[in-house]
Amino acid sequence: MSFTETRCNIIALGDVQLRLVPENLTDYEPHAETKKIIEKVWKAVQMEKGYNLYNDELFSLVGFNVINRDGIEIQGKFVEYKDFIAHRNRPELNLDIKPVAVSGLTTFKENNTEYVILAKRAQDITEYPNHIELVPSGSISPKCIEVNGTVNYKAQLLLELYEETGISSEYVREIMGFCCIFDINSNVYDVGCKITLDINRNLITQKMSGLKEYQLPIFLAVNQLESYIKSNFSLIVPTSVALVQAYLQYENTALI
């Protein structure tokens, strides 16, 4: 199964683990002159955005290992968001920042049919206004680091789910990582997870009503995903297209 050409590559199918690389094993520390350029770019972008842009930390890929034929471990470090902005605006700085985000393919069952939740983005959003995407998604916070260095990205996904849909963790039955994809244009890696809910569509619609980021949700039966994506390809966020493709491949592989 394949869709029209996407700008995302599927890096791995199966379980995904994230691990923090100790600081002494990374060489990430911009030189003094580079720091000046970073600050200059950051201030310029802040002015452009009306200062509605805040510095934070994001998880950046250092490397990855295939831990077995059914999974992958991603090693990374946390870098400042302003460094990523400078990296994106001034690639000649060679900051080598490769953000790792987390995205969900959220499902629920009704009348013995499994449905996926999609939503149409608001028209005043900077990236992909009025486009359709899977929910939720977001960057990974340092708060997700556990004592052993493991990054608990599923905890981040629960937070994103609540912030984007109003659905709290009490309705979540399971979160399962199933892939890692790479967006070629934005240079961002995404950990794809299936979120299984115990909830009905009426309650989902109620919780998502009035949200600023999205219009009302779209409920699509899993067996209609492939045809829907093909028919609406240009209207769907590329990462969501790749996640659906990876999920269907993962499910087909699991049946073999």
DOMAR-613732 format. One line per 10 residues: number of its first residue (from 1); their letters; for each residue x, y, z of N, C-alpha, C, O. Coordinates in steps of 0.02 Angstrom, whole numbers, plus 50000, padded with zeros to 5 digits. Example, Ala and Ser with C-alpha at 12.3 -4.5 7.8 and 13.67 -1.06 7.14 Angstrom:
1) AS) 50660 49716 50390 50615 49775 50390 50660 49835 50390 50712 49834 50423 ~ 50642 49888 50354 50684 49947 50357 50645 50002 50394 50670 50057 50402
//
This chain:
1) MSFTETRCNI) 50042 49940 50000 50000 50000 50000 50044 50062 50000 50091 50067 50039 ~ 50027 50109 49956 50064 50172 49955 50018 50227 49931 49972 50216 49892 ~ 50031 50288 49955 49993 50346 49934 50032 50382 49881 50087 50361 49861 ~ 50003 50438 49857 50041 50482 49814 50105 50502 49852 50105 50502 49913 ~ 50156 50518 49817 50221 50533 49848 50214 50584 49904 50183 50637 49896 ~ 50242 50568 49962 50241 50614 50019 50311 50642 50030 50360 50619 50000 ~ 50315 50692 50073 50380 50721 50088 50409 50692 50152 50458 50718 50179 ~ 50379 50638 50177 50402 50605 50239 50426 50535 50224 50398 50500 50182 ~ 50478 50514 50259 50504 50446 50254 50487 50407 50317 50490 50435 50372 ~ 50470 50344 50310 50460 50301 50368 50528 50272 50386 50557 50233 50348
11) IALGDVQLRL) 50554 50290 50445 50620 50268 50468 50617 50198 50497 50661 50157 50484 ~ 50565 50184 50536 50560 50119 50568 50487 50105 50587 50449 50151 50601 ~ 50469 50041 50588 50405 50019 50613 50415 49978 50676 50465 49942 50682 ~ 50369 49984 50724 50375 49947 50786 50385 49992 50846 50376 50053 50841 ~ 50403 49962 50901 50411 49999 50964 50468 50051 50958 50519 50037 50927 ~ 50457 50109 50988 50508 50162 50987 50526 50180 51058 50483 50191 51101 ~ 50591 50184 51072 50616 50206 51137 50658 50269 51127 50696 50274 51079 ~ 50650 50317 51172 50690 50377 51171 50735 50378 51233 50713 50362 51288 ~ 50798 50396 51222 50846 50398 51278 50888 50460 51275 50912 50480 51221 ~ 50898 50491 51332 50939 50552 51337 51013 50534 51337 51034 50491 51376
21) VPENLTDYEP) 51052 50566 51295 51124 50556 51293 51156 50601 51346 51141 50661 51347 ~ 51199 50574 51389 51233 50617 51439 51269 50675 51406 51297 50668 51352 ~ 51270 50733 51439 51299 50793 51411 51372 50785 51391 51395 50813 51342 ~ 51408 50745 51430 51480 50737 51415 51493 50695 51353 51550 50689 51330 ~ 51440 50665 51325 51448 50626 51264 51425 50663 51202 51426 50636 51147 ~ 51404 50726 51211 51384 50767 51153 51431 50827 51149 51460 50849 51199 ~ 51438 50853 51089 51483 50911 51079 51443 50973 51063 51467 51020 51031 ~ 51380 50974 51087 51337 51031 51070 51350 51089 51117 51329 51088 51176 ~ 51383 51140 51093 51392 51203 51128 51415 51254 51077 51474 51255 51059 ~ 51370 51297 51054 51387 51346 51002 51445 51391 51024 51449 51410 51082
31) HAETKKIIEK) 51487 51409 50977 51542 51456 50991 51514 51525 51007 51456 51540 50992 ~ 51555 51567 51036 51533 51634 51058 51504 51674 51000 51453 51707 51007 ~ 51538 51672 50942 51514 51711 50885 51448 51683 50859 51404 51721 50838 ~ 51442 51617 50861 51380 51585 50839 51323 51605 50886 51267 51615 50863 ~ 51337 51609 50951 51286 51629 50999 51260 51698 50985 51201 51712 50994 ~ 51304 51742 50963 51283 51811 50947 51235 51810 50888 51185 51846 50887 ~ 51251 51769 50838 51208 51764 50779 51140 51735 50799 51088 51757 50776 ~ 51142 51683 50842 51080 51652 50866 51035 51704 50899 50974 51707 50886 ~ 51064 51745 50943 51026 51797 50978 50997 51848 50929 50940 51871 50937 ~ 51036 51865 50878 51013 51914 50829 50954 51886 50790 50904 51921 50779
41) VWKAVQMEKG) 50959 51823 50768 50904 51792 50731 50843 51785 50775 50787 51799 50753 ~ 50853 51765 50837 50798 51756 50884 50759 51820 50895 50698 51821 50894 ~ 50795 51875 50906 50762 51939 50918 50724 51962 50856 50670 51991 50862 ~ 50753 51950 50797 50719 51969 50735 50654 51930 50725 50603 51959 50706 ~ 50656 51865 50740 50596 51824 50733 50544 51843 50785 50484 51844 50771 ~ 50567 51859 50846 50520 51881 50898 50484 51945 50877 50424 51951 50886 ~ 50521 51991 50849 50491 52054 50826 50440 52040 50771 50386 52071 50769 ~ 50458 51995 50726 50413 51978 50671 50348 51947 50697 50294 51959 50670 ~ 50354 51906 50751 50296 51872 50779 50261 51914 50833 50213 51890 50864 ~ 50284 51975 50844 50254 52016 50896 50272 51994 50966 50234 52004 51013
51) YNLYNDELFS) 50330 51962 50973 50355 51937 51036 50312 51881 51066 50319 51864 51125 ~ 50267 51853 51026 50227 51796 51050 50264 51731 51035 50234 51682 51012 ~ 50328 51731 51051 50371 51673 51039 50417 51666 51099 50452 51713 51117 ~ 50416 51607 51129 50452 51597 51191 50505 51543 51183 50494 51492 51150 ~ 50561 51554 51215 50615 51505 51213 50598 51447 51259 50573 51457 51315 ~ 50612 51387 51237 50599 51327 51276 50652 51277 51256 50700 51294 51222 ~ 50644 51215 51278 50690 51162 51259 50654 51111 51216 50595 51097 51225 ~ 50690 51083 51168 50662 51030 51128 50713 50974 51119 50773 50985 51123 ~ 50687 50914 51108 50728 50854 51103 50754 50848 51032 50716 50850 50984 ~ 50820 50841 51025 50852 50838 50959 50889 50771 50951 50925 50749 50996
61) LVGFNVINRD) 50879 50740 50894 50909 50675 50881 50985 50678 50875 51012 50722 50842 ~ 51019 50632 50909 51091 50624 50903 51106 50563 50860 51152 50564 50819 ~ 51069 50509 50869 51078 50448 50831 51024 50398 50849 50983 50411 50893 ~ 51023 50341 50815 50974 50290 50832 51002 50221 50818 51047 50212 50776 ~ 50975 50171 50854 50995 50102 50845 50932 50060 50836 50882 50071 50871 ~ 50934 50012 50791 50881 49963 50785 50893 49912 50839 50942 49874 50836 ~ 50848 49910 50890 50860 49866 50947 50840 49794 50932 50866 49747 50963 ~ 50794 49785 50887 50777 49719 50859 50737 49733 50795 50729 49791 50776 ~ 50715 49682 50763 50681 49693 50699 50613 49727 50707 50582 49747 50658 ~ 50590 49733 50770 50525 49763 50781 50529 49828 50821 50479 49848 50851
71) GIEIQGKFVE) 50587 49861 50823 50591 49922 50862 50654 49962 50850 50701 49939 50817 ~ 50654 50022 50878 50710 50068 50869 50720 50109 50933 50672 50127 50966 ~ 50783 50123 50949 50798 50167 51005 50829 50231 50976 50877 50228 50938 ~ 50801 50288 50995 50825 50353 50973 50862 50386 51030 50834 50394 51085 ~ 50924 50407 51019 50962 50444 51069 50960 50518 51051 50963 50537 50993 ~ 50954 50560 51103 50950 50631 51089 50972 50674 51147 50991 50649 51199 ~ 50968 50739 51136 50987 50789 51186 50935 50844 51184 50898 50850 51135 ~ 50932 50885 51236 50888 50942 51235 50927 51005 51216 50981 51018 51242 ~ 50897 51043 51171 50928 51105 51148 50876 51161 51156 50817 51148 51165 ~ 50899 51222 51152 50853 51279 51160 50815 51291 51094 50841 51282 51039
81) YKDFIAHRNR) 50753 51311 51103 50710 51324 51044 50739 51379 51000 50733 51377 50939 ~ 50769 51430 51032 50797 51485 50993 50855 51461 50948 50867 51488 50895 ~ 50890 51409 50971 50943 51380 50930 50913 51346 50868 50941 51349 50814 ~ 50855 51314 50877 50822 51282 50821 50797 51335 50771 50802 51325 50710 ~ 50771 51390 50797 50748 51444 50752 50807 51470 50711 50800 51482 50651 ~ 50864 51480 50744 50924 51503 50708 50947 51450 50658 50967 51468 50602 ~ 50944 51388 50677 50963 51333 50632 50920 51332 50569 50944 51321 50514 ~ 50855 51345 50579 50809 51343 50522 50817 51405 50477 50809 51400 50416 ~ 50834 51462 50507 50842 51524 50468 50913 51533 50440 50923 51566 50389 ~ 50962 51503 50474 51032 51510 50452 51065 51441 50451 51107 51426 50494
91) PELNLDIKPV) 51047 51399 50402 51075 51331 50400 51150 51329 50394 51181 51278 50411 ~ 51181 51384 50370 51254 51385 50364 51289 51383 50432 51350 51373 50436 ~ 51251 51393 50487 51281 51389 50554 51298 51316 50573 51337 51305 50619 ~ 51270 51269 50537 51284 51198 50548 51272 51177 50621 51314 51143 50651 ~ 51215 51196 50648 51199 51179 50718 51177 51106 50725 51176 51079 50780 ~ 51159 51074 50669 51142 51003 50669 51087 50987 50720 51095 50941 50761 ~ 51033 51024 50717 50977 51012 50762 50923 50974 50724 50900 50996 50671 ~ 50902 50917 50752 50852 50874 50719 50798 50859 50770 50801 50808 50805 ~ 50748 50902 50776 50696 50894 50827 50659 50827 50821 50647 50801 50766 ~ 50642 50800 50879 50601 50739 50883 50536 50758 50917 50536 50782 50974
101) AVSGLTTFKE) 50481 50749 50883 50415 50764 50910 50376 50698 50920 50401 50644 50904 ~ 50316 50704 50946 50274 50645 50956 50205 50660 50928 50178 50715 50937 ~ 50176 50611 50893 50111 50619 50862 50067 50558 50875 50092 50502 50879 ~ 50003 50571 50881 49957 50516 50896 49908 50502 50839 49887 50548 50803 ~ 49891 50439 50832 49836 50417 50790 49785 50391 50840 49791 50335 50865 ~ 49734 50432 50854 49688 50419 50910 49626 50383 50886 49593 50405 50839 ~ 49610 50328 50919 49554 50285 50898 49505 50272 50955 49522 50278 51014 ~ 49445 50254 50935 49394 50230 50983 49348 50183 50945 49346 50184 50884 ~ 49310 50142 50982 49264 50095 50951 49192 50115 50966 49175 50136 51021 ~ 49150 50107 50914 49079 50121 50921 49042 50073 50876 49056 50070 50816
111) NNTEYVILAK) 48994 50036 50904 48955 49987 50865 49002 49938 50829 48991 49921 50771 ~ 49054 49915 50865 49102 49866 50840 49144 49891 50781 49176 49851 50747 ~ 49144 49956 50769 49186 49986 50717 49238 50031 50748 49222 50071 50792 ~ 49301 50024 50726 49355 50065 50753 49361 50128 50711 49366 50125 50649 ~ 49361 50186 50745 49366 50251 50712 49430 50287 50731 49456 50279 50786 ~ 49454 50328 50685 49511 50372 50697 49485 50444 50701 49440 50464 50664 ~ 49515 50484 50747 49495 50554 50754 49543 50598 50715 49604 50597 50725 ~ 49515 50636 50669 49552 50689 50634 49518 50755 50649 49462 50756 50675 ~ 49551 50810 50634 49520 50876 50645 49547 50925 50594 49604 50918 50570 ~ 49506 50974 50577 49526 51026 50530 49556 51084 50568 49526 51110 50614
121) RAQDITEYPN) 49616 51104 50548 49651 51158 50581 49616 51225 50568 49586 51235 50515 ~ 49621 51270 50617 49589 51335 50610 49621 51375 50553 49677 51361 50533 ~ 49585 51423 50526 49609 51460 50468 49661 51513 50486 49696 51537 50442 ~ 49667 51530 50551 49716 51582 50571 49781 51553 50598 49821 51589 50626 ~ 49791 51487 50590 49853 51455 50612 49907 51465 50558 49892 51463 50499 ~ 49969 51477 50580 50023 51493 50533 50037 51436 50484 50040 51447 50424 ~ 50046 51375 50510 50063 51318 50467 50001 51276 50452 49963 51257 50496 ~ 49992 51262 50387 49937 51220 50363 49868 51242 50387 49831 51201 50414 ~ 49850 51305 50378 49781 51326 50397 49730 51289 50355 49740 51277 50296 ~ 49674 51271 50388 49618 51237 50355 49636 51167 50329 49598 51137 50291
131) HIELVPSGSI) 49693 51141 50350 49712 51073 50331 49687 51023 50384 49674 51042 50441 ~ 49682 50961 50364 49659 50908 50408 49719 50870 50436 49767 50857 50399 ~ 49716 50852 50500 49771 50814 50529 49746 50768 50584 49691 50777 50611 ~ 49788 50720 50601 49777 50677 50659 49790 50718 50722 49828 50766 50721 ~ 49758 50699 50776 49771 50731 50841 49788 50677 50892 49763 50621 50888 ~ 49832 50695 50940 49868 50758 50950 49940 50753 50925 49960 50701 50899 ~ 49978 50808 50935 50050 50806 50920 50084 50862 50959 50051 50909 50982 ~ 50150 50857 50967 50186 50910 51002 50259 50893 51013 50280 50836 51000 ~ 50296 50941 51037 50367 50930 51052 50373 50896 51121 50325 50893 51159 ~ 50433 50872 51135 50445 50833 51196 50480 50876 51249 50531 50907 51235
141) SPKCIEVNGT) 50452 50877 51309 50478 50919 51364 50530 50881 51405 50526 50820 51412 ~ 50578 50918 51434 50627 50888 51480 50593 50857 51541 50623 50815 51575 ~ 50532 50877 51555 50495 50849 51612 50480 50775 51603 50461 50740 51650 ~ 50488 50751 51541 50474 50680 51526 50533 50634 51540 50527 50573 51531 ~ 50590 50663 51560 50649 50621 51573 50641 50582 51638 50622 50610 51689 ~ 50654 50517 51635 50651 50475 51695 50722 50466 51723 50771 50484 51691 ~ 50726 50439 51783 50790 50433 51818 50843 50396 51778 50902 50414 51780 ~ 50822 50345 51741 50870 50305 51702 50888 50335 51634 50923 50304 51594 ~ 50863 50395 51620 50878 50427 51557 50827 50414 51502 50832 50443 51448 ~ 50779 50371 51515 50726 50359 51466 50681 50420 51461 50666 50452 51511
151) VNYKAQLLLE) 50660 50436 51401 50614 50492 51391 50543 50464 51382 50529 50428 51334 ~ 50501 50480 51429 50432 50454 51430 50388 50496 51384 50350 50538 51407 ~ 50394 50484 51319 50357 50525 51271 50281 50512 51274 50242 50553 51250 ~ 50261 50456 51302 50189 50442 51307 50156 50489 51357 50098 50507 51349 ~ 50193 50509 51409 50167 50558 51456 50156 50625 51421 50107 50660 51434 ~ 50202 50642 51376 50195 50704 51337 50133 50701 51293 50097 50750 51285 ~ 50122 50643 51264 50065 50635 51219 49999 50641 51257 49951 50668 51230 ~ 49997 50617 51318 49937 50625 51359 49922 50699 51372 49865 50721 51370 ~ 49975 50737 51384 49967 50809 51395 49942 50844 51332 49897 50885 51334 ~ 49972 50825 51275 49951 50855 51211 49879 50837 51195 49841 50878 51169
161) LYEETGISSE) 49859 50776 51211 49791 50754 51198 49741 50797 51236 49690 50818 51208 ~ 49756 50810 51298 49711 50851 51339 49709 50923 51314 49656 50953 51310 ~ 49768 50951 51298 49771 51021 51277 49737 51031 51209 49707 51084 51197 ~ 49742 50982 51164 49715 50990 51097 49643 50969 51089 49607 50993 51045 ~ 49620 50922 51132 49553 50895 51123 49509 50901 51185 49448 50894 51181 ~ 49539 50914 51243 49501 50915 51305 49489 50846 51334 49454 50839 51385 ~ 49517 50794 51301 49508 50725 51325 49563 50709 51375 49622 50710 51358 ~ 49544 50693 51437 49593 50680 51490 49614 50606 51489 49586 50565 51454 ~ 49665 50591 51530 49694 50524 51531 49646 50470 51555 49657 50411 51542 ~ 49593 50489 51590 49546 50439 51616 49511 50401 51559 49485 50346 51570
171) YVREIMGFCC) 49510 50431 51499 49478 50398 51442 49527 50358 51399 49507 50326 51351 ~ 49591 50359 51418 49643 50325 51378 49652 50254 51403 49669 50243 51462 ~ 49643 50206 51359 49652 50136 51377 49723 50112 51365 49750 50072 51403 ~ 49753 50137 51310 49821 50113 51292 49854 50163 51245 49822 50195 51204 ~ 49921 50169 51252 49961 50206 51204 50016 50160 51179 50053 50132 51219 ~ 50021 50151 51114 50069 50104 51085 50110 50139 51031 50081 50163 50981 ~ 50175 50143 51040 50219 50169 50987 50223 50120 50929 50231 50060 50940 ~ 50217 50145 50867 50218 50099 50811 50265 50121 50754 50275 50083 50707 ~ 50294 50181 50758 50338 50200 50703 50380 50262 50721 50367 50297 50770 ~ 50429 50275 50678 50466 50338 50678 50468 50361 50606 50488 50323 50562
181) IFDINSNVYD) 50447 50424 50594 50448 50451 50526 50490 50514 50525 50504 50545 50576 ~ 50511 50533 50465 50554 50592 50457 50525 50638 50404 50514 50617 50347 ~ 50512 50701 50423 50488 50751 50376 50548 50783 50343 50587 50818 50375 ~ 50556 50772 50279 50615 50793 50242 50622 50869 50240 50676 50896 50249 ~ 50566 50904 50229 50568 50977 50222 50583 51013 50288 50623 51059 50289 ~ 50550 50991 50342 50559 51025 50406 50616 50996 50447 50635 51024 50498 ~ 50643 50939 50425 50698 50906 50460 50678 50885 50531 50718 50891 50578 ~ 50616 50862 50539 50589 50842 50604 50572 50768 50603 50541 50743 50556 ~ 50591 50733 50657 50572 50664 50666 50509 50661 50710 50501 50702 50755 ~ 50466 50614 50696 50405 50605 50736 50398 50533 50758 50405 50487 50719
191) VGCKITLDIN) 50385 50524 50824 50369 50459 50850 50293 50451 50844 50255 50491 50872 ~ 50271 50400 50808 50199 50389 50798 50172 50340 50848 50201 50287 50859 ~ 50116 50357 50879 50085 50315 50929 50011 50305 50915 49977 50351 50892 ~ 49986 50246 50928 49914 50235 50926 49887 50245 50996 49909 50213 51043 ~ 49838 50290 51002 49805 50302 51066 49735 50271 51062 49695 50290 51019 ~ 49721 50224 51107 49656 50191 51108 49614 50221 51165 49635 50220 51223 ~ 49555 50246 51148 49511 50279 51197 49450 50236 51213 49427 50197 51171 ~ 49425 50244 51274 49359 50219 51293 49313 50280 51298 49308 50311 51351 ~ 49280 50297 51243 49241 50358 51239 49196 50353 51178 49207 50311 51135 ~ 49145 50395 51174 49102 50395 51115 49108 50461 51078 49134 50510 51105
201) RNLITQKMSG) 49083 50463 51016 49093 50521 50974 49057 50583 51000 49081 50639 50990 ~ 49000 50574 51032 48964 50631 51058 49004 50668 51111 49006 50729 51113 ~ 49036 50629 51156 49076 50660 51208 49139 50692 51179 49160 50745 51201 ~ 49169 50660 51129 49228 50690 51095 49209 50757 51064 49244 50807 51073 ~ 49153 50758 51028 49130 50820 50997 49117 50874 51048 49134 50932 51038 ~ 49088 50855 51104 49074 50902 51158 49138 50931 51186 49143 50992 51196 ~ 49188 50889 51197 49251 50912 51227 49291 50955 51179 49328 51000 51200 ~ 49284 50942 51113 49324 50979 51064 49288 51043 51040 49318 51082 51003 ~ 49226 51053 51060 49190 51113 51038 49220 51175 51071 49236 51175 51130 ~ 49228 51227 51031 49254 51290 51058 49330 51295 51060 49356 51345 51084
211) LKEYQLPIFL) 49366 51243 51037 49439 51246 51038 49464 51294 50984 49435 51299 50930 ~ 49518 51330 51000 49544 51380 50954 49584 51349 50897 49582 51374 50841 ~ 49619 51294 50912 49664 51265 50862 49627 51226 50808 49649 51224 50750 ~ 49571 51196 50826 49536 51153 50779 49462 51171 50772 49431 51199 50817 ~ 49435 51153 50714 49363 51153 50706 49338 51085 50731 49377 51047 50761 ~ 49276 51069 50721 49248 51007 50749 49284 50946 50720 49308 50948 50664 ~ 49287 50890 50759 49324 50831 50738 49291 50795 50679 49232 50803 50665 ~ 49333 50754 50646 49310 50711 50591 49322 50639 50614 49376 50622 50637 ~ 49270 50597 50609 49275 50528 50630 49276 50483 50567 49231 50486 50526 ~ 49329 50443 50562 49338 50403 50502 49352 50331 50522 49397 50317 50562
221) AVNQLESYIK) 49314 50285 50493 49327 50213 50507 49396 50194 50482 49418 50217 50429 ~ 49430 50152 50520 49499 50132 50502 49501 50102 50432 49548 50115 50395 ~ 49451 50063 50414 49452 50032 50348 49438 50081 50291 49439 50062 50233 ~ 49425 50145 50308 49415 50197 50257 49474 50244 50252 49475 50289 50210 ~ 49524 50234 50295 49581 50280 50298 49617 50287 50231 49630 50342 50208 ~ 49633 50230 50201 49673 50232 50139 49637 50270 50084 49667 50313 50052 ~ 49574 50256 50073 49537 50289 50020 49527 50363 50036 49528 50405 49991 ~ 49516 50380 50099 49506 50449 50119 49569 50491 50107 49566 50546 50081 ~ 49627 50463 50127 49690 50498 50117 49704 50510 50043 49725 50565 50023 ~ 49692 50460 50002 49704 50467 49930 49658 50519 49899 49679 50557 49855
231) SNFSLIVPTS) 49595 50522 49922 49547 50569 49894 49558 50641 49917 49539 50688 49883 ~ 49589 50649 49976 49596 50715 50006 49670 50733 50018 49686 50772 50063 ~ 49714 50703 49978 49786 50707 49991 49811 50778 50000 49848 50791 50047 ~ 49791 50824 49957 49817 50893 49959 49791 50932 50019 49817 50986 50034 ~ 49739 50906 50052 49708 50943 50108 49733 50918 50176 49711 50944 50228 ~ 49777 50868 50176 49799 50836 50239 49872 50853 50253 49914 50852 50208 ~ 49887 50868 50316 49955 50883 50337 50000 50823 50320 49982 50766 50337 ~ 50058 50834 50288 50101 50779 50266 50119 50729 50321 50122 50669 50308 ~ 50132 50753 50382 50150 50708 50436 50093 50659 50450 50106 50600 50463 ~ 50032 50682 50447 49974 50638 50458 49968 50586 50403 49950 50529 50416
241) VALVQAYLQY) 49982 50606 50341 49981 50558 50286 50032 50502 50299 50017 50443 50291 ~ 50092 50522 50319 50145 50472 50332 50127 50427 50391 50141 50367 50390 ~ 50097 50456 50442 50078 50416 50501 50025 50364 50482 50029 50307 50505 ~ 49977 50383 50442 49926 50335 50420 49959 50279 50378 49944 50220 50388 ~ 50003 50299 50333 50037 50250 50292 50078 50201 50335 50076 50141 50324 ~ 50114 50228 50384 50154 50186 50429 50109 50140 50471 50126 50082 50481 ~ 50053 50167 50494 50008 50126 50535 49979 50068 50495 49977 50011 50520 ~ 49957 50081 50434 49929 50028 50393 49982 49976 50375 49967 49916 50373 ~ 50043 49997 50364 50098 49950 50351 50112 49909 50414 50122 49848 50410 ~ 50112 49942 50471 50124 49908 50535 50071 49855 50548 50087 49799 50568
251) ENTALI) 50008 49873 50536 49953 49825 50547 49958 49766 50498 49947 49709 50518 ~ 49975 49780 50436 49982 49726 50387 50040 49679 50405 50035 49618 50397 ~ 50095 49708 50431 50153 49668 50451 50135 49624 50511 50157 49566 50515 ~ 50095 49651 50557 50076 49614 50617 50033 49554 50601 50030 49506 50639 ~ 49998 49556 50543 49954 49500 50524 49992 49443 50490 49966 49388 50482 ~ 50055 49458 50470 50094 49406 50434 50121 49353 50482 50155 49306 50460
//
